[in-house]
């Protein structure tokens, strides 16, 4: 069985900034008016996926930090 490594971050903004300084593409998994379809987006590895919760999703400030 394949596994996807994951990590919870107490401060998401710091986590995103740290990933980006290491050359990781950071993508927000969220549906908004300006969302791109996954199939139309060029994914570059290494990549990190940021997910919010089902009820509230991601805050606009968090999505603004993502690629």
Secondary structure, 3 states (H helix, E strand, C coil): CCCCCCCCCCCHHHHHHHHHHCCCEEEEECCCCCCCCHHHCCCCCCEEEEECECCCECCHHHHHHCC
